[in-house]
Amino acid sequence: MNDPIEVEVLEIDGQTPPTTSPFPEPEPTQPAWQTWQGRVRRLDARWWPLWVILGVLGIALLLTVGIVFGAIFLVARTVARLVNGVIGLFAGPVSTTTLRR
């Protein structure tokens, strides 16, 4: 007479009940950061506009830095030639100038 009744719960207050697995989940043998190994290498396809914008900004930054260094190099080279020219005017011909050690 007092037999248990088995029923399957389909819904509780409009939500499905949480499912419980009869088997416990195994503990991961690797640290959590190593489980991301394959995901980090692949870029998410939904973010391609961001990667394009960041790439364009990176290239623009590299070009700007390169142009600035090129301009500094040209100015330094021009100043060095002017200084050598002025020194050459006061030093006389190169053959008469000797270095002492």
C-alpha positions as CSV (number, residue, x, y, z in Angstrom):
1,M,0.0,0.0,0.0
2,N,2.8,2.4,0.7
3,D,4.6,2.0,-2.6
4,P,6.7,5.0,-3.7
5,I,5.4,7.0,-6.7
6,E,7.9,7.8,-9.4
7,V,7.2,10.9,-11.6
8,E,9.3,12.9,-14.0
9,V,9.3,16.6,-13.3
10,L,8.9,18.6,-16.5
11,E,8.5,22.1,-15.2
12,I,8.7,24.0,-11.9
13,D,7.3,27.6,-11.9
14,G,7.7,27.9,-15.6
15,Q,11.3,26.7,-15.6
16,T,12.9,23.4,-16.3
17,P,14.6,21.8,-13.3
18,P,18.4,21.6,-13.3
19,T,19.6,18.4,-14.7
20,T,21.8,16.2,-12.5
21,S,24.1,13.7,-14.1
22,P,24.2,10.3,-12.4
23,F,28.0,10.2,-13.1
24,P,30.3,12.8,-11.4
25,E,32.3,14.9,-13.7
26,P,36.0,14.0,-13.7
27,E,38.5,16.6,-12.3
28,P,40.5,18.2,-15.0
29,T,44.1,17.1,-15.0
30,Q,45.4,20.3,-16.6
31,P,45.3,23.8,-15.2
32,A,42.5,26.0,-16.3
33,W,44.8,28.2,-18.4
34,Q,45.8,25.3,-20.6
35,T,42.3,24.4,-21.5
36,W,42.2,27.7,-23.5
37,Q,45.2,26.7,-25.6
38,G,43.3,26.1,-28.9
39,R,40.8,29.0,-28.4
40,V,43.4,31.7,-27.9
41,R,45.1,31.0,-31.2
42,R,41.9,31.4,-33.3
43,L,40.3,34.8,-33.5
44,D,36.6,34.9,-33.0
45,A,34.8,35.7,-36.4
46,R,32.3,38.0,-34.8
47,W,35.1,40.5,-33.9
48,W,36.6,40.9,-37.4
49,P,35.8,44.6,-37.7
50,L,37.7,45.3,-34.5
51,W,40.7,43.3,-35.7
52,V,40.7,45.2,-39.0
53,I,40.5,48.6,-37.3
54,L,43.3,47.6,-34.8
55,G,45.4,46.4,-37.7
56,V,45.0,49.6,-39.7
57,L,45.8,51.6,-36.5
58,G,48.9,49.5,-35.9
59,I,50.2,49.9,-39.5
60,A,49.5,53.7,-39.3
61,L,51.5,53.9,-36.0
62,L,54.4,51.9,-37.5
63,L,54.5,54.2,-40.5
64,T,54.3,57.3,-38.4
65,V,57.2,56.2,-36.2
66,G,59.2,55.2,-39.3
67,I,58.7,58.6,-40.9
68,V,59.6,60.4,-37.6
69,F,62.8,58.4,-37.3
70,G,63.6,59.0,-41.0
71,A,63.1,62.8,-40.6
72,I,65.4,62.8,-37.5
73,F,68.0,60.9,-39.4
74,L,67.9,63.3,-42.3
75,V,68.2,66.3,-40.0
76,A,71.1,64.8,-38.1
77,R,72.9,63.9,-41.3
78,T,72.4,67.5,-42.7
79,V,73.6,69.1,-39.5
80,A,76.6,66.8,-39.4
81,R,77.5,67.8,-43.0
82,L,77.1,71.5,-42.2
83,V,79.3,71.2,-39.1
84,N,82.0,69.3,-41.1
85,G,81.8,72.0,-43.8
86,V,82.3,74.8,-41.3
87,I,85.2,72.9,-39.6
88,G,86.7,72.3,-43.0
89,L,86.7,76.0,-43.7
90,F,88.7,76.8,-40.6
91,A,91.0,73.7,-40.6
92,G,92.3,74.2,-44.0
93,P,93.0,71.4,-46.5
94,V,92.7,67.9,-45.2
95,S,96.2,67.0,-46.1
96,T,97.7,69.5,-43.7
97,T,95.7,68.3,-40.8
98,T,97.4,65.7,-38.6
99,L,96.2,63.7,-35.7
100,R,98.5,63.3,-32.6
101,R,98.3,60.3,-30.4
